[in-house]
Amino acid sequence: MQAASLEAPQRFYDAAAATFEKLARMPGLGERRESLNPRLAGLRVRRIEGFPNHLIFCRPVEDGIEVVRVLHGAGDIDRVLESEGAI
């Protein structure tokens, strides 16, 4: 694999890691995601900084966050989150 082809994945990884760290320090960031499904209670969503189509779905826990899913915004998010075993 050429070095140029590794730049985008590395940028995505770094941006995702930075966003995870920010969320862990400030778990109340992001928008609440309302759902009638009790398994999705407390779920929040935040865009990966620099990658606005990639979304982190997480919930605050005692010492940071629990990352539930990272999804592309163009997908069927409701179906994925509601699917059996999604959480």
C-alpha positions in Angstrom: 0.0 0.0 0.0 1.4 3.4 -0.9 1.9 6.1 1.7 -0.7 8.4 0.1 -3.3 5.7 0.4 -2.7 5.5 4.1 -3.3 9.2 4.8 -7.1 9.2 4.8 -7.5 6.2 7.1 -4.9 7.6 9.4 -6.7 11.0 9.5 -10.0 9.2 10.2 -8.4 7.2 13.0 -6.8 10.2 14.6 -10.0 12.3 14.3 -12.1 9.4 15.8 -9.6 9.0 18.7 -9.7 12.7 19.4 -13.5 12.8 19.4 -13.7 9.7 21.7 -11.3 11.4 24.1 -13.3 14.6 24.1 -16.5 12.7 24.7 -14.9 10.7 27.5 -13.8 13.9 29.2 -17.2 15.6 28.6 -19.8 12.8 28.3 -22.7 15.2 28.0 -21.6 16.4 24.6 -23.6 15.4 21.6 -27.3 15.4 21.0 -29.6 13.1 22.9 -31.2 10.5 20.7 -34.7 9.8 21.7 -36.1 6.2 21.3 -38.9 4.2 22.6 -36.6 1.2 22.9 -35.3 1.0 26.5 -32.0 -0.6 25.3 -31.3 2.8 23.6 -32.0 4.9 26.7 -29.4 7.6 27.3 -27.9 7.3 23.9 -26.2 10.4 22.5 -24.8 11.1 19.0 -21.8 13.2 18.0 -20.1 13.7 14.6 -16.4 12.7 14.3 -14.6 16.0 14.0 -13.5 16.6 10.5 -15.7 13.7 9.2 -19.2 15.1 9.4 -20.9 12.0 7.9 -19.5 9.7 10.5 -21.4 9.5 13.8 -20.5 8.2 17.2 -23.4 6.7 19.2 -22.5 6.5 22.9 -23.9 6.9 26.4 -22.3 8.4 29.5 -21.0 5.9 32.1 -19.4 6.5 35.5 -15.9 7.0 34.2 -16.4 8.3 30.6 -18.5 6.9 27.8 -19.6 3.6 26.4 -19.3 3.7 22.6 -22.2 1.7 21.1 -21.7 2.2 17.4 -19.8 4.3 14.9 -21.9 4.7 11.7 -22.0 6.5 8.4 -24.8 9.0 8.4 -26.1 7.9 5.0 -27.0 4.4 6.3 -30.2 3.3 7.8 -29.3 4.3 11.3 -32.6 3.5 12.9 -32.6 0.0 11.5 -29.0 -0.7 12.7 -29.6 0.7 16.2 -32.9 -1.1 16.6 -31.7 -4.4 15.2 -31.3 -7.5 17.3 -28.0 -7.5 19.2 -27.1 -3.9 18.2 -26.3 -3.0 21.7 
